[in-house]
Amino acid sequence: MLFENGQQSISEENDVLTLSIISLIGDRDEQQDSYGYKLKDREGLIVICDGMGGHRGGQMAGKCAVE
């Protein structure tokens, strides 16, 4: 779900874990932070990569690290 102010919110759960992610763009033009997750019945893998502080290619770097 994407809100008008650029905030993104995701919520999912499995048998043992409730995952909530809220991402704020802040005063930047783009969100360079990336995340990925995989939930199974009783397992979860969560990867979070901090952005590059507005540097060129920062968004791609975060996405590649998650993949």
C-alpha positions in Angstrom: 0.0 0.0 0.0 1.4 3.4 -0.9 0.2 6.6 0.8 0.1 10.0 -0.7 3.1 11.3 1.3 5.3 8.6 -0.1 5.0 6.2 2.9 4.8 2.6 2.0 3.2 0.0 4.3 3.2 -3.8 4.1 1.8 -6.3 6.6 1.9 -10.1 6.2 2.0 -13.0 8.6 2.5 -16.8 8.9 2.0 -19.2 11.8 4.8 -17.7 14.0 5.6 -14.3 12.6 3.8 -11.0 11.9 5.8 -8.9 9.5 5.1 -5.1 9.1 7.2 -2.8 7.0 6.8 1.0 6.9 9.0 2.9 4.6 9.3 6.7 4.6 10.9 8.6 1.7 11.4 11.7 3.8 12.7 14.8 2.0 14.4 12.9 -0.8 13.2 12.5 -4.4 13.3 8.7 -4.3 13.4 5.9 -1.8 16.7 4.1 -2.1 16.1 1.6 0.8 15.1 -1.9 -0.4 13.7 -4.9 1.3 12.7 -8.4 0.5 11.0 -11.2 2.4 9.8 -14.7 2.1 7.3 -16.2 4.6 6.5 -19.9 4.8 4.3 -21.7 7.3 6.7 -21.5 10.2 9.7 -19.7 8.7 10.6 -16.2 7.6 13.5 -14.6 5.8 13.7 -10.8 5.8 16.4 -8.7 4.1 16.8 -5.0 4.6 19.3 -2.8 2.7 19.8 0.8 3.6 20.1 3.2 0.7 23.2 5.1 -0.4 22.2 8.5 0.9 21.1 10.0 -2.4 24.1 8.8 -4.4 23.6 8.0 -8.1 22.8 4.3 -8.5 21.9 4.0 -4.8 18.4 2.6 -5.6 19.9 -0.1 -7.9 22.5 -1.0 -5.4 19.9 -1.7 -2.7 17.7 -3.7 -5.1 20.7 -5.8 -6.3 21.7 -6.5 -2.7 18.2 -7.8 -1.8 18.1 -10.0 -4.9 
